[in-house]
């Protein structure tokens, strides 16, 4: 089964899905990076569906706008990388 898990809505990190050792049918998800969660449900499919319904990924979440241009965290990170590369190329 392919879960198609969305990234963490808080940091963009990879989610981890686990099955409870004590309650056979209880599944939970949490972020490997920031430990957000858990999103626990009765059944793997329900746990995945619940996780994927959470807030959008930080990479695509609009965090500001300038004259009707939406700016995402991903946009800011790309701009930071371009500026850093430009600085490295200067004397």
C-alpha positions in Angstrom: 0.0 0.0 0.0 1.3 3.5 -0.9 0.4 6.0 1.8 1.2 9.2 -0.1 1.8 11.1 3.1 2.1 14.9 2.9 5.0 16.6 4.6 4.7 18.0 8.1 2.4 21.1 8.0 4.7 22.9 10.5 8.3 22.2 9.2 7.9 20.4 5.9 9.6 17.3 7.5 8.9 13.7 6.7 6.1 12.0 8.7 6.5 8.6 10.3 3.6 6.2 10.6 3.6 3.7 13.5 1.3 1.0 14.8 0.7 0.8 18.5 2.3 -2.1 20.3 -0.5 -2.1 22.9 -3.6 -1.4 20.8 -3.3 -3.5 17.7 -5.6 -1.3 15.6 -4.3 2.1 16.7 -2.0 3.9 14.3 -0.3 7.2 14.8 1.8 9.7 12.7 4.3 12.2 13.8 7.0 14.3 12.1 10.6 12.9 12.2 12.0 16.4 12.2 9.9 18.5 14.7 8.0 15.6 16.3 4.6 17.3 15.5 1.7 15.0 16.1 0.6 12.5 17.0 -2.3 12.1 14.7 -3.7 8.8 16.0 -6.6 6.9 14.5 -8.2 3.5 14.5 -6.9 2.1 11.2 -3.9 2.9 9.0 -6.0 4.5 6.2 -7.8 6.8 8.6 -4.5 7.9 10.2 -3.1 8.8 6.8 -6.3 10.6 5.8 -6.3 12.6 9.1 -2.6 13.5 8.7 -3.1 14.7 5.1 -6.1 16.9 6.1 -3.9 19.0 8.3 -2.6 22.5 7.5 -0.7 23.0 4.2 3.0 22.4 3.9 5.1 25.4 4.9 6.7 25.3 1.4 3.3 26.1 -0.2 1.6 28.1 2.6 1.3 31.8 1.7 3.1 33.8 4.3 2.8 37.3 2.8 2.0 39.2 -0.3 3.4 42.2 -2.1 1.0 43.9 -4.5 -1.0 40.7 -5.1 2.1 38.5 -5.4 1.9 35.6 -3.0 5.1 34.7 -1.2 5.7 31.2 0.1 8.4 29.9 2.4 9.8 28.0 -0.5 10.1 31.3 -2.5 12.0 32.9 0.4 14.3 29.9 0.7 15.1 30.0 -3.0 15.8 33.7 -2.8 18.1 33.1 0.2 20.0 30.5 -1.8 20.4 32.8 -4.8 21.7 35.6 -2.6 24.1 33.3 -0.8 25.5 32.0 -4.1 25.8 35.6 -5.4 27.8 36.6 -2.3 30.1 33.6 -2.7 31.0 34.7 -6.2 31.9 38.2 -5.2 35.4 39.3 -4.0 
